[in-house]
Amino acid sequence: MNAERPGDGHDCNAICLGGPCHGLLTHIDQEIGILVIPVPRSSSGEPEECARYRITRERVRYWGQAEPYIALHWADPPCSCV
């Protein structure tokens, strides 16, 4: 899973809403469930954390994008990426 910020050249179809990954874009191929998304680190010395995001039916339009993004809503606090 490759997370990006809006505006980067991408083939992403989902956006994280809320939580530590708010605004990150990713590509998903499933319609239901919970995803574990790596939380961006501000330095390489920080421990790696992940956050859970729930796939929803909600769609979010973003300026300049032809298709709306699938909304991924934050499900709980960050956890370790195992």
mmCIF file of the N, C-alpha and C atoms, coordinates in Angstrom:
data_MODEL
# 
_entry.id   MODEL 
# 
loop_
_atom_site.group_PDB 
_atom_site.id 
_atom_site.type_symbol 
_atom_site.label_atom_id 
_atom_site.label_alt_id 
_atom_site.label_comp_id 
_atom_site.label_asym_id 
_atom_site.label_entity_id 
_atom_site.label_seq_id 
_atom_site.pdbx_PDB_ins_code 
_atom_site.Cartn_x 
_atom_site.Cartn_y 
_atom_site.Cartn_z 
_atom_site.occupancy 
_atom_site.B_iso_or_equiv 
_atom_site.pdbx_formal_charge 
_atom_site.auth_seq_id 
_atom_site.auth_comp_id 
_atom_site.auth_asym_id 
_atom_site.auth_atom_id 
_atom_site.pdbx_PDB_model_num 
ATOM 1   N N  . MET A 1 1  ? 0.854   -1.155 0.000   1.00 0.00 ? 1  MET A N  1 
ATOM 2   C CA . MET A 1 1  ? 0.000   0.000  0.000   1.00 0.00 ? 1  MET A CA 1 
ATOM 3   C C  . MET A 1 1  ? 0.905   1.224  0.000   1.00 0.00 ? 1  MET A C  1 
ATOM 4   N N  . ASN A 1 2  ? 0.682   2.144  -0.922  1.00 0.00 ? 2  ASN A N  1 
ATOM 5   C CA . ASN A 1 2  ? 1.505   3.330  -1.053  1.00 0.00 ? 2  ASN A CA 1 
ATOM 6   C C  . ASN A 1 2  ? 0.675   4.559  -0.743  1.00 0.00 ? 2  ASN A C  1 
ATOM 7   N N  . ALA A 1 3  ? 0.976   5.227  0.358   1.00 0.00 ? 3  ALA A N  1 
ATOM 8   C CA . ALA A 1 3  ? 0.222   6.412  0.760   1.00 0.00 ? 3  ALA A CA 1 
ATOM 9   C C  . ALA A 1 3  ? 0.912   7.668  0.245   1.00 0.00 ? 3  ALA A C  1 
ATOM 10  N N  . GLU A 1 4  ? 0.129   8.627  -0.214  1.00 0.00 ? 4  GLU A N  1 
ATOM 11  C CA . GLU A 1 4  ? 0.641   9.874  -0.767  1.00 0.00 ? 4  GLU A CA 1 
ATOM 12  C C  . GLU A 1 4  ? -0.230  11.031 -0.318  1.00 0.00 ? 4  GLU A C  1 
ATOM 13  N N  . ARG A 1 5  ? 0.260   12.248 -0.515  1.00 0.00 ? 5  ARG A N  1 
ATOM 14  C CA . ARG A 1 5  ? -0.513  13.458 -0.236  1.00 0.00 ? 5  ARG A CA 1 
ATOM 15  C C  . ARG A 1 5  ? -1.258  13.858 -1.497  1.00 0.00 ? 5  ARG A C  1 
ATOM 16  N N  . PRO A 1 6  ? -2.448  14.494 -1.370  1.00 0.00 ? 6  PRO A N  1 
ATOM 17  C CA . PRO A 1 6  ? -3.167  14.962 -2.554  1.00 0.00 ? 6  PRO A CA 1 
ATOM 18  C C  . PRO A 1 6  ? -2.288  15.865 -3.401  1.00 0.00 ? 6  PRO A C  1 
ATOM 19  N N  . GLY A 1 7  ? -2.418  15.741 -4.714  1.00 0.00 ? 7  GLY A N  1 
ATOM 20  C CA . GLY A 1 7  ? -1.658  16.568 -5.629  1.00 0.00 ? 7  GLY A CA 1 
ATOM 21  C C  . GLY A 1 7  ? -0.472  15.836 -6.241  1.00 0.00 ? 7  GLY A C  1 
ATOM 22  N N  . ASP A 1 8  ? 0.013   14.760 -5.605  1.00 0.00 ? 8  ASP A N  1 
ATOM 23  C CA . ASP A 1 8  ? 1.096   13.973 -6.183  1.00 0.00 ? 8  ASP A CA 1 
ATOM 24  C C  . ASP A 1 8  ? 0.545   13.186 -7.367  1.00 0.00 ? 8  ASP A C  1 
ATOM 25  N N  . GLY A 1 9  ? 1.389   12.895 -8.360  1.00 0.00 ? 9  GLY A N  1 
ATOM 26  C CA . GLY A 1 9  ? 0.946   12.035 -9.459  1.00 0.00 ? 9  GLY A CA 1 
ATOM 27  C C  . GLY A 1 9  ? 0.689   10.650 -8.893  1.00 0.00 ? 9  GLY A C  1 
ATOM 28  N N  . HIS A 1 10 ? -0.504  10.097 -9.090  1.00 0.00 ? 10 HIS A N  1 
ATOM 29  C CA . HIS A 1 10 ? -0.835  8.835  -8.430  1.00 0.00 ? 10 HIS A CA 1 
ATOM 30  C C  . HIS A 1 10 ? -1.992  8.133  -9.118  1.00 0.00 ? 10 HIS A C  1 
ATOM 31  N N  . ASP A 1 11 ? -2.213  6.898  -8.701  1.00 0.00 ? 11 ASP A N  1 
ATOM 32  C CA . ASP A 1 11 ? -3.382  6.129  -9.132  1.00 0.00 ? 11 ASP A CA 1 
ATOM 33  C C  . ASP A 1 11 ? -4.220  5.768  -7.914  1.00 0.00 ? 11 ASP A C  1 
ATOM 34  N N  . CYS A 1 12 ? -4.158  6.595  -6.884  1.00 0.00 ? 12 CYS A N  1 
ATOM 35  C CA . CYS A 1 12 ? -4.864  6.341  -5.627  1.00 0.00 ? 12 CYS A CA 1 
ATOM 36  C C  . CYS A 1 12 ? -6.374  6.513  -5.795  1.00 0.00 ? 12 CYS A C  1 
ATOM 37  N N  . ASN A 1 13 ? -7.123  5.739  -5.014  1.00 0.00 ? 13 ASN A N  1 
ATOM 38  C CA . ASN A 1 13 ? -8.583  5.824  -5.083  1.00 0.00 ? 13 ASN A CA 1 
ATOM 39  C C  . ASN A 1 13 ? -9.239  5.981  -3.710  1.00 0.00 ? 13 ASN A C  1 
ATOM 40  N N  . ALA A 1 14 ? -8.418  6.167  -2.653  1.00 0.00 ? 14 ALA A N  1 
ATOM 41  C CA . ALA A 1 14 ? -8.967  6.299  -1.302  1.00 0.00 ? 14 ALA A CA 1 
ATOM 42  C C  . ALA A 1 14 ? -8.182  7.350  -0.522  1.00 0.00 ? 14 ALA A C  1 
ATOM 43  N N  . ILE A 1 15 ? -8.881  8.011  0.422   1.00 0.00 ? 15 ILE A N  1 
ATOM 44  C CA . ILE A 1 15 ? -8.259  9.038  1.254   1.00 0.00 ? 15 ILE A CA 1 
ATOM 45  C C  . ILE A 1 15 ? -8.558  8.759  2.720   1.00 0.00 ? 15 ILE A C  1 
ATOM 46  N N  . CYS A 1 16 ? -7.532  8.912  3.576   1.00 0.00 ? 16 CYS A N  1 
ATOM 47  C CA . CYS A 1 16 ? -7.689  8.730  5.024   1.00 0.00 ? 16 CYS A CA 1 
ATOM 48  C C  . CYS A 1 16 ? -8.275  9.998  5.630   1.00 0.00 ? 16 CYS A C  1 
ATOM 49  N N  . LEU A 1 17 ? -9.295  9.839  6.449   1.00 0.00 ? 17 LEU A N  1 
ATOM 50  C CA . LEU A 1 17 ? -9.937  10.970 7.114   1.00 0.00 ? 17 LEU A CA 1 
ATOM 51  C C  . LEU A 1 17 ? -9.825  10.809 8.619   1.00 0.00 ? 17 LEU A C  1 
ATOM 52  N N  . GLY A 1 18 ? -9.256  11.805 9.291   1.00 0.00 ? 18 GLY A N  1 
ATOM 53  C CA . GLY A 1 18 ? -9.069  11.768 10.724  1.00 0.00 ? 18 GLY A CA 1 
ATOM 54  C C  . GLY A 1 18 ? -7.824  10.992 11.097  1.00 0.00 ? 18 GLY A C  1 
ATOM 55  N N  . GLY A 1 19 ? -7.465  11.086 12.354  1.00 0.00 ? 19 GLY A N  1 
ATOM 56  C CA . GLY A 1 19 ? -6.336  10.328 12.866  1.00 0.00 ? 19 GLY A CA 1 
ATOM 57  C C  . GLY A 1 19 ? -4.989  10.777 12.336  1.00 0.00 ? 19 GLY A C  1 
ATOM 58  N N  . PRO A 1 20 ? -3.972  9.977  12.584  1.00 0.00 ? 20 PRO A N  1 
ATOM 59  C CA . PRO A 1 20 ? -2.603  10.359 12.254  1.00 0.00 ? 20 PRO A CA 1 
ATOM 60  C C  . PRO A 1 20 ? -2.280  10.355 10.758  1.00 0.00 ? 20 PRO A C  1 
ATOM 61  N N  . CYS A 1 21 ? -3.087  9.737  9.940   1.00 0.00 ? 21 CYS A N  1 
ATOM 62  C CA . CYS A 1 21 ? -2.830  9.682  8.497   1.00 0.00 ? 21 CYS A CA 1 
ATOM 63  C C  . CYS A 1 21 ? -3.775  10.587 7.717   1.00 0.00 ? 21 CYS A C  1 
ATOM 64  N N  . HIS A 1 22 ? -4.449  11.513 8.392   1.00 0.00 ? 22 HIS A N  1 
ATOM 65  C CA . HIS A 1 22 ? -5.445  12.374 7.753   1.00 0.00 ? 22 HIS A CA 1 
ATOM 66  C C  . HIS A 1 22 ? -4.886  13.007 6.482   1.00 0.00 ? 22 HIS A C  1 
ATOM 67  N N  . GLY A 1 23 ? -5.612  12.830 5.386   1.00 0.00 ? 23 GLY A N  1 
ATOM 68  C CA . GLY A 1 23 ? -5.231  13.419 4.104   1.00 0.00 ? 23 GLY A CA 1 
ATOM 69  C C  . GLY A 1 23 ? -4.352  12.546 3.232   1.00 0.00 ? 23 GLY A C  1 
ATOM 70  N N  . LEU A 1 24 ? -3.859  11.436 3.745   1.00 0.00 ? 24 LEU A N  1 
ATOM 71  C CA . LEU A 1 24 ? -3.036  10.549 2.925   1.00 0.00 ? 24 LEU A CA 1 
ATOM 72  C C  . LEU A 1 24 ? -3.905  9.800  1.927   1.00 0.00 ? 24 LEU A C  1 
ATOM 73  N N  . LEU A 1 25 ? -3.358  9.602  0.744   1.00 0.00 ? 25 LEU A N  1 
ATOM 74  C CA . LEU A 1 25 ? -4.046  8.866  -0.313  1.00 0.00 ? 25 LEU A CA 1 
ATOM 75  C C  . LEU A 1 25 ? -3.429  7.489  -0.445  1.00 0.00 ? 25 LEU A C  1 
ATOM 76  N N  . THR A 1 26 ? -4.249  6.523  -0.819  1.00 0.00 ? 26 THR A N  1 
ATOM 77  C CA . THR A 1 26 ? -3.764  5.173  -1.043  1.00 0.00 ? 26 THR A CA 1 
ATOM 78  C C  . THR A 1 26 ? -4.630  4.503  -2.106  1.00 0.00 ? 26 THR A C  1 
ATOM 79  N N  . HIS A 1 27 ? -4.213  3.355  -2.568  1.00 0.00 ? 27 HIS A N  1 
ATOM 80  C CA . HIS A 1 27 ? -5.012  2.575  -3.522  1.00 0.00 ? 27 HIS A CA 1 
ATOM 81  C C  . HIS A 1 27 ? -5.516  1.334  -2.801  1.00 0.00 ? 27 HIS A C  1 
ATOM 82  N N  . ILE A 1 28 ? -6.817  1.105  -2.874  1.00 0.00 ? 28 ILE A N  1 
ATOM 83  C CA . ILE A 1 28 ? -7.398  -0.098 -2.271  1.00 0.00 ? 28 ILE A CA 1 
ATOM 84  C C  . ILE A 1 28 ? -8.187  -0.853 -3.333  1.00 0.00 ? 28 ILE A C  1 
ATOM 85  N N  . ASP A 1 29 ? -8.269  -2.166 -3.134  1.00 0.00 ? 29 ASP A N  1 
ATOM 86  C CA . ASP A 1 29 ? -9.002  -3.028 -4.061  1.00 0.00 ? 29 ASP A CA 1 
ATOM 87  C C  . ASP A 1 29 ? -10.163 -3.739 -3.399  1.00 0.00 ? 29 ASP A C  1 
ATOM 88  N N  . GLN A 1 30 ? -10.391 -3.475 -2.109  1.00 0.00 ? 30 GLN A N  1 
ATOM 89  C CA . GLN A 1 30 ? -11.491 -4.142 -1.420  1.00 0.00 ? 30 GLN A CA 1 
ATOM 90  C C  . GLN A 1 30 ? -12.591 -3.139 -1.115  1.00 0.00 ? 30 GLN A C  1 
ATOM 91  N N  . GLU A 1 31 ? -13.786 -3.650 -0.861  1.00 0.00 ? 31 GLU A N  1 
ATOM 92  C CA . GLU A 1 31 ? -14.946 -2.787 -0.650  1.00 0.00 ? 31 GLU A CA 1 
ATOM 93  C C  . GLU A 1 31 ? -15.367 -2.676 0.802   1.00 0.00 ? 31 GLU A C  1 
ATOM 94  N N  . ILE A 1 32 ? -14.980 -3.627 1.648   1.00 0.00 ? 32 ILE A N  1 
ATOM 95  C CA . ILE A 1 32 ? -15.337 -3.575 3.063   1.00 0.00 ? 32 ILE A CA 1 
ATOM 96  C C  . ILE A 1 32 ? -14.132 -3.974 3.895   1.00 0.00 ? 32 ILE A C  1 
ATOM 97  N N  . GLY A 1 33 ? -14.169 -3.590 5.167   1.00 0.00 ? 33 GLY A N  1 
ATOM 98  C CA . GLY A 1 33 ? -13.118 -4.028 6.072   1.00 0.00 ? 33 GLY A CA 1 
ATOM 99  C C  . GLY A 1 33 ? -12.353 -2.883 6.698   1.00 0.00 ? 33 GLY A C  1 
ATOM 100 N N  . ILE A 1 34 ? -11.285 -3.266 7.390   1.00 0.00 ? 34 ILE A N  1 
ATOM 101 C CA . ILE A 1 34 ? -10.404 -2.312 8.053   1.00 0.00 ? 34 ILE A CA 1 
ATOM 102 C C  . ILE A 1 34 ? -9.001  -2.515 7.492   1.00 0.00 ? 34 ILE A C  1 
ATOM 103 N N  . LEU A 1 35 ? -8.351  -1.408 7.171   1.00 0.00 ? 35 LEU A N  1 
ATOM 104 C CA . LEU A 1 35 ? -6.990  -1.430 6.648   1.00 0.00 ? 35 LEU A CA 1 
ATOM 105 C C  . LEU A 1 35 ? -6.025  -0.938 7.706   1.00 0.00 ? 35 LEU A C  1 
ATOM 106 N N  . VAL A 1 36 ? -4.792  -1.408 7.659   1.00 0.00 ? 36 VAL A N  1 
ATOM 107 C CA . VAL A 1 36 ? -3.735  -0.909 8.528   1.00 0.00 ? 36 VAL A CA 1 
ATOM 108 C C  . VAL A 1 36 ? -2.821  -0.065 7.645   1.00 0.00 ? 36 VAL A C  1 
ATOM 109 N N  . ILE A 1 37 ? -2.744  1.234  7.971   1.00 0.00 ? 37 ILE A N  1 
ATOM 110 C CA . ILE A 1 37 ? -1.982  2.195  7.172   1.00 0.00 ? 37 ILE A CA 1 
ATOM 111 C C  . ILE A 1 37 ? -0.760  2.649  7.969   1.00 0.00 ? 37 ILE A C  1 
ATOM 112 N N  . PRO A 1 38 ? 0.443   2.614  7.389   1.00 0.00 ? 38 PRO A N  1 
ATOM 113 C CA . PRO A 1 38 ? 1.625   3.120  8.099   1.00 0.00 ? 38 PRO A CA 1 
ATOM 114 C C  . PRO A 1 38 ? 1.501   4.628  8.340   1.00 0.00 ? 38 PRO A C  1 
ATOM 115 N N  . VAL A 1 39 ? 1.783   5.056  9.568   1.00 0.00 ? 39 VAL A N  1 
ATOM 116 C CA . VAL A 1 39 ? 1.747   6.477  9.929   1.00 0.00 ? 39 VAL A CA 1 
ATOM 117 C C  . VAL A 1 39 ? 3.047   7.116  9.433   1.00 0.00 ? 39 VAL A C  1 
ATOM 118 N N  . PRO A 1 40 ? 2.945   8.246  8.698   1.00 0.00 ? 40 PRO A N  1 
ATOM 119 C CA . PRO A 1 40 ? 4.167   8.913  8.231   1.00 0.00 ? 40 PRO A CA 1 
ATOM 120 C C  . PRO A 1 40 ? 5.041   9.328  9.421   1.00 0.00 ? 40 PRO A C  1 
ATOM 121 N N  . ARG A 1 41 ? 6.354   9.113  9.282   1.00 0.00 ? 41 ARG A N  1 
ATOM 122 C CA . ARG A 1 41 ? 7.304   9.482  10.333  1.00 0.00 ? 41 ARG A CA 1 
ATOM 123 C C  . ARG A 1 41 ? 7.992   10.776 9.947   1.00 0.00 ? 41 ARG A C  1 
ATOM 124 N N  . SER A 1 42 ? 8.266   11.628 10.935  1.00 0.00 ? 42 SER A N  1 
ATOM 125 C CA . SER A 1 42 ? 8.959   12.879 10.648  1.00 0.00 ? 42 SER A CA 1 
ATOM 126 C C  . SER A 1 42 ? 10.473  12.684 10.631  1.00 0.00 ? 42 SER A C  1 
ATOM 127 N N  . SER A 1 43 ? 10.972  11.581 11.181  1.00 0.00 ? 43 SER A N  1 
ATOM 128 C CA . SER A 1 43 ? 12.393  11.252 11.092  1.00 0.00 ? 43 SER A CA 1 
ATOM 129 C C  . SER A 1 43 ? 12.549  9.736  11.067  1.00 0.00 ? 43 SER A C  1 
ATOM 130 N N  . SER A 1 44 ? 13.674  9.289  10.517  1.00 0.00 ? 44 SER A N  1 
ATOM 131 C CA . SER A 1 44 ? 13.883  7.843  10.395  1.00 0.00 ? 44 SER A CA 1 
ATOM 132 C C  . SER A 1 44 ? 14.112  7.178  11.750  1.00 0.00 ? 44 SER A C  1 
ATOM 133 N N  . GLY A 1 45 ? 14.417  7.964  12.797  1.00 0.00 ? 45 GLY A N  1 
ATOM 134 C CA . GLY A 1 45 ? 14.642  7.404  14.120  1.00 0.00 ? 45 GLY A CA 1 
ATOM 135 C C  . GLY A 1 45 ? 13.369  7.113  14.898  1.00 0.00 ? 45 GLY A C  1 
ATOM 136 N N  . GLU A 1 46 ? 12.242  7.619  14.418  1.00 0.00 ? 46 GLU A N  1 
ATOM 137 C CA . GLU A 1 46 ? 10.972  7.364  15.108  1.00 0.00 ? 46 GLU A CA 1 
ATOM 138 C C  . GLU A 1 46 ? 10.545  5.918  14.915  1.00 0.00 ? 46 GLU A C  1 
ATOM 139 N N  . PRO A 1 47 ? 9.888   5.331  15.932  1.00 0.00 ? 47 PRO A N  1 
ATOM 140 C CA . PRO A 1 47 ? 9.391   3.961  15.755  1.00 0.00 ? 47 PRO A CA 1 
ATOM 141 C C  . PRO A 1 47 ? 8.275   3.933  14.707  1.00 0.00 ? 47 PRO A C  1 
ATOM 142 N N  . GLU A 1 48 ? 8.192   2.820  14.007  1.00 0.00 ? 48 GLU A N  1 
ATOM 143 C CA . GLU A 1 48 ? 7.152   2.673  12.989  1.00 0.00 ? 48 GLU A CA 1 
ATOM 144 C C  . GLU A 1 48 ? 5.825   2.378  13.673  1.00 0.00 ? 48 GLU A C  1 
ATOM 145 N N  . GLU A 1 49 ? 4.801   3.152  13.322  1.00 0.00 ? 49 GLU A N  1 
ATOM 146 C CA . GLU A 1 49 ? 3.454   2.933  13.841  1.00 0.00 ? 49 GLU A CA 1 
ATOM 147 C C  . GLU A 1 49 ? 2.492   2.812  12.676  1.00 0.00 ? 49 GLU A C  1 
ATOM 148 N N  . CYS A 1 50 ? 1.366   2.194  12.948  1.00 0.00 ? 50 CYS A N  1 
ATOM 149 C CA . CYS A 1 50 ? 0.304   2.065  11.953  1.00 0.00 ? 50 CYS A CA 1 
ATOM 150 C C  . CYS A 1 50 ? -1.011  2.505  12.589  1.00 0.00 ? 50 CYS A C  1 
ATOM 151 N N  . ALA A 1 51 ? -1.965  2.834  11.754  1.00 0.00 ? 51 ALA A N  1 
ATOM 152 C CA . ALA A 1 51 ? -3.295  3.201  12.236  1.00 0.00 ? 51 ALA A CA 1 
ATOM 153 C C  . ALA A 1 51 ? -4.322  2.421  11.428  1.00 0.00 ? 51 ALA A C  1 
ATOM 154 N N  . ARG A 1 52 ? -5.413  2.085  12.065  1.00 0.00 ? 52 ARG A N  1 
ATOM 155 C CA . ARG A 1 52 ? -6.489  1.344  11.393  1.00 0.00 ? 52 ARG A CA 1 
ATOM 156 C C  . ARG A 1 52 ? -7.501  2.329  10.823  1.00 0.00 ? 52 ARG A C  1 
ATOM 157 N N  . TYR A 1 53 ? -7.890  2.067  9.588   1.00 0.00 ? 53 TYR A N  1 
ATOM 158 C CA . TYR A 1 53 ? -8.899  2.886  8.907   1.00 0.00 ? 53 TYR A CA 1 
ATOM 159 C C  . TYR A 1 53 ? -9.975  1.977  8.334   1.00 0.00 ? 53 TYR A C  1 
ATOM 160 N N  . ARG A 1 54 ? -11.222 2.368  8.568   1.00 0.00 ? 54 ARG A N  1 
ATOM 161 C CA . ARG A 1 54 ? -12.388 1.604  8.117   1.00 0.00 ? 54 ARG A CA 1 
ATOM 162 C C  . ARG A 1 54 ? -12.817 2.090  6.735   1.00 0.00 ? 54 ARG A C  1 
ATOM 163 N N  . ILE A 1 55 ? -13.009 1.158  5.817   1.00 0.00 ? 55 ILE A N  1 
ATOM 164 C CA . ILE A 1 55 ? -13.506 1.492  4.478   1.00 0.00 ? 55 ILE A CA 1 
ATOM 165 C C  . ILE A 1 55 ? -14.987 1.828  4.602   1.00 0.00 ? 55 ILE A C  1 
ATOM 166 N N  . THR A 1 56 ? -15.404 2.932  3.984   1.00 0.00 ? 56 THR A N  1 
ATOM 167 C CA . THR A 1 56 ? -16.809 3.336  4.042   1.00 0.00 ? 56 THR A CA 1 
ATOM 168 C C  . THR A 1 56 ? -17.383 3.442  2.631   1.00 0.00 ? 56 THR A C  1 
ATOM 169 N N  . ARG A 1 57 ? -18.682 3.642  2.569   1.00 0.00 ? 57 ARG A N  1 
ATOM 170 C CA . ARG A 1 57 ? -19.343 3.876  1.276   1.00 0.00 ? 57 ARG A CA 1 
ATOM 171 C C  . ARG A 1 57 ? -19.251 5.336  0.863   1.00 0.00 ? 57 ARG A C  1 
ATOM 172 N N  . GLU A 1 58 ? -18.820 6.184  1.805   1.00 0.00 ? 58 GLU A N  1 
ATOM 173 C CA . GLU A 1 58 ? -18.709 7.621  1.538   1.00 0.00 ? 58 GLU A CA 1 
ATOM 174 C C  . GLU A 1 58 ? -17.656 7.887  0.466   1.00 0.00 ? 58 GLU A C  1 
ATOM 175 N N  . ARG A 1 59 ? -17.936 8.865  -0.379  1.00 0.00 ? 59 ARG A N  1 
ATOM 176 C CA . ARG A 1 59 ? -16.992 9.283  -1.415  1.00 0.00 ? 59 ARG A CA 1 
ATOM 177 C C  . ARG A 1 59 ? -16.692 10.758 -1.222  1.00 0.00 ? 59 ARG A C  1 
ATOM 178 N N  . VAL A 1 60 ? -15.428 11.137 -1.423  1.00 0.00 ? 60 VAL A N  1 
ATOM 179 C CA . VAL A 1 60 ? -14.975 12.501 -1.211  1.00 0.00 ? 60 VAL A CA 1 
ATOM 180 C C  . VAL A 1 60 ? -14.417 13.048 -2.520  1.00 0.00 ? 60 VAL A C  1 
ATOM 181 N N  . ARG A 1 61 ? -14.963 14.153 -2.960  1.00 0.00 ? 61 ARG A N  1 
ATOM 182 C CA . ARG A 1 61 ? -14.461 14.804 -4.176  1.00 0.00 ? 61 ARG A CA 1 
ATOM 183 C C  . ARG A 1 61 ? -13.266 15.672 -3.811  1.00 0.00 ? 61 ARG A C  1 
ATOM 184 N N  . TYR A 1 62 ? -12.266 15.674 -4.673  1.00 0.00 ? 62 TYR A N  1 
ATOM 185 C CA . TYR A 1 62 ? -11.081 16.500 -4.477  1.00 0.00 ? 62 TYR A CA 1 
ATOM 186 C C  . TYR A 1 62 ? -10.857 17.299 -5.743  1.00 0.00 ? 62 TYR A C  1 
ATOM 187 N N  . TRP A 1 63 ? -10.593 18.584 -5.586  1.00 0.00 ? 63 TRP A N  1 
ATOM 188 C CA . TRP A 1 63 ? -10.427 19.473 -6.717  1.00 0.00 ? 63 TRP A CA 1 
ATOM 189 C C  . TRP A 1 63 ? -9.392  18.919 -7.695  1.00 0.00 ? 63 TRP A C  1 
ATOM 190 N N  . GLY A 1 64 ? -9.727  18.930 -8.968  1.00 0.00 ? 64 GLY A N  1 
ATOM 191 C CA . GLY A 1 64 ? -8.816  18.479 -10.007 1.00 0.00 ? 64 GLY A CA 1 
ATOM 192 C C  . GLY A 1 64 ? -8.828  16.983 -10.277 1.00 0.00 ? 64 GLY A C  1 
ATOM 193 N N  . GLN A 1 65 ? -9.597  16.219 -9.507  1.00 0.00 ? 65 GLN A N  1 
ATOM 194 C CA . GLN A 1 65 ? -9.676  14.773 -9.712  1.00 0.00 ? 65 GLN A CA 1 
ATOM 195 C C  . GLN A 1 65 ? -11.033 14.417 -10.313 1.00 0.00 ? 65 GLN A C  1 
ATOM 196 N N  . ALA A 1 66 ? -10.996 13.628 -11.380 1.00 0.00 ? 66 ALA A N  1 
ATOM 197 C CA . ALA A 1 66 ? -12.236 13.262 -12.069 1.00 0.00 ? 66 ALA A CA 1 
ATOM 198 C C  . ALA A 1 66 ? -13.126 12.350 -11.217 1.00 0.00 ? 66 ALA A C  1 
ATOM 199 N N  . GLU A 1 67 ? -12.519 11.409 -10.510 1.00 0.00 ? 67 GLU A N  1 
ATOM 200 C CA . GLU A 1 67 ? -13.271 10.442 -9.712  1.00 0.00 ? 67 GLU A CA 1 
ATOM 201 C C  . GLU A 1 67 ? -13.159 10.778 -8.225  1.00 0.00 ? 67 GLU A C  1 
ATOM 202 N N  . PRO A 1 68 ? -14.231 10.562 -7.459  1.00 0.00 ? 68 PRO A N  1 
ATOM 203 C CA . PRO A 1 68 ? -14.141 10.788 -6.010  1.00 0.00 ? 68 PRO A CA 1 
ATOM 204 C C  . PRO A 1 68 ? -13.328 9.678  -5.336  1.00 0.00 ? 68 PRO A C  1 
ATOM 205 N N  . TYR A 1 69 ? -12.754 10.015 -4.197  1.00 0.00 ? 69 TYR A N  1 
ATOM 206 C CA . TYR A 1 69 ? -11.994 9.044  -3.409  1.00 0.00 ? 69 TYR A CA 1 
ATOM 207 C C  . TYR A 1 69 ? -12.922 8.293  -2.462  1.00 0.00 ? 69 TYR A C  1 
ATOM 208 N N  . ILE A 1 70 ? -12.581 7.047  -2.167  1.00 0.00 ? 70 ILE A N  1 
ATOM 209 C CA . ILE A 1 70 ? -13.263 6.266  -1.144  1.00 0.00 ? 70 ILE A CA 1 
ATOM 210 C C  . ILE A 1 70 ? -12.791 6.820  0.203   1.00 0.00 ? 70 ILE A C  1 
ATOM 211 N N  . ALA A 1 71 ? -13.717 7.112  1.102   1.00 0.00 ? 71 ALA A N  1 
ATOM 212 C CA . ALA A 1 71 ? -13.361 7.656  2.417   1.00 0.00 ? 71 ALA A CA 1 
ATOM 213 C C  . ALA A 1 71 ? -12.977 6.524  3.363   1.00 0.00 ? 71 ALA A C  1 
ATOM 214 N N  . LEU A 1 72 ? -11.787 6.643  3.939   1.00 0.00 ? 72 LEU A N  1 
ATOM 215 C CA . LEU A 1 72 ? -11.309 5.713  4.958   1.00 0.00 ? 72 LEU A CA 1 
ATOM 216 C C  . LEU A 1 72 ? -11.333 6.463  6.282   1.00 0.00 ? 72 LEU A C  1 
ATOM 217 N N  . HIS A 1 73 ? -12.195 6.049  7.202   1.00 0.00 ? 73 HIS A N  1 
ATOM 218 C CA . HIS A 1 73 ? -12.327 6.745  8.484   1.00 0.00 ? 73 HIS A CA 1 
ATOM 219 C C  . HIS A 1 73 ? -11.482 6.071  9.552   1.00 0.00 ? 73 HIS A C  1 
ATOM 220 N N  . TRP A 1 74 ? -10.783 6.897  10.338  1.00 0.00 ? 74 TRP A N  1 
ATOM 221 C CA . TRP A 1 74 ? -9.912  6.416  11.403  1.00 0.00 ? 74 TRP A CA 1 
ATOM 222 C C  . TRP A 1 74 ? -10.707 5.567  12.372  1.00 0.00 ? 74 TRP A C  1 
ATOM 223 N N  . ALA A 1 75 ? -10.206 4.379  12.683  1.00 0.00 ? 75 ALA A N  1 
ATOM 224 C CA . ALA A 1 75 ? -10.937 3.432  13.528  1.00 0.00 ? 75 ALA A CA 1 
ATOM 225 C C  . ALA A 1 75 ? -10.455 3.417  14.975  1.00 0.00 ? 75 ALA A C  1 
ATOM 226 N N  . ASP A 1 76 ? -9.172  3.747  15.246  1.00 0.00 ? 76 ASP A N  1 
ATOM 227 C CA . ASP A 1 76 ? -8.674  3.716  16.617  1.00 0.00 ? 76 ASP A CA 1 
ATOM 228 C C  . ASP A 1 76 ? -7.286  4.336  16.691  1.00 0.00 ? 76 ASP A C  1 
ATOM 229 N N  . PRO A 1 77 ? -6.703  4.430  17.881  1.00 0.00 ? 77 PRO A N  1 
ATOM 230 C CA . PRO A 1 77 ? -5.362  5.017  18.036  1.00 0.00 ? 77 PRO A CA 1 
ATOM 231 C C  . PRO A 1 77 ? -4.297  4.202  17.273  1.00 0.00 ? 77 PRO A C  1 
ATOM 232 N N  . PRO A 1 78 ? -3.131  4.832  16.998  1.00 0.00 ? 78 PRO A N  1 
ATOM 233 C CA . PRO A 1 78 ? -2.056  4.122  16.305  1.00 0.00 ? 78 PRO A CA 1 
ATOM 234 C C  . PRO A 1 78 ? -1.636  2.848  17.060  1.00 0.00 ? 78 PRO A C  1 
ATOM 235 N N  . CYS A 1 79 ? -1.155  1.895  16.298  1.00 0.00 ? 79 CYS A N  1 
ATOM 236 C CA . CYS A 1 79 ? -0.676  0.638  16.874  1.00 0.00 ? 79 CYS A CA 1 
ATOM 237 C C  . CYS A 1 79 ? 0.675   0.322  16.246  1.00 0.00 ? 79 CYS A C  1 
ATOM 238 N N  . SER A 1 80 ? 1.380   -0.661 16.749  1.00 0.00 ? 80 SER A N  1 
ATOM 239 C CA . SER A 1 80 ? 2.651   -1.033 16.138  1.00 0.00 ? 80 SER A CA 1 
ATOM 240 C C  . SER A 1 80 ? 2.382   -1.805 14.854  1.00 0.00 ? 80 SER A C  1 
ATOM 241 N N  . CYS A 1 81 ? 3.242   -1.639 13.886  1.00 0.00 ? 81 CYS A N  1 
ATOM 242 C CA . CYS A 1 81 ? 3.101   -2.338 12.599  1.00 0.00 ? 81 CYS A CA 1 
ATOM 243 C C  . CYS A 1 81 ? 3.768   -3.702 12.723  1.00 0.00 ? 81 CYS A C  1 
ATOM 244 N N  . VAL A 1 82 ? 2.977   -4.718 12.888  1.00 0.00 ? 82 VAL A N  1 
ATOM 245 C CA . VAL A 1 82 ? 3.514   -6.064 13.024  1.00 0.00 ? 82 VAL A CA 1 
ATOM 246 C C  . VAL A 1 82 ? 2.955   -6.933 11.944  1.00 0.00 ? 82 VAL A C  1 
# 
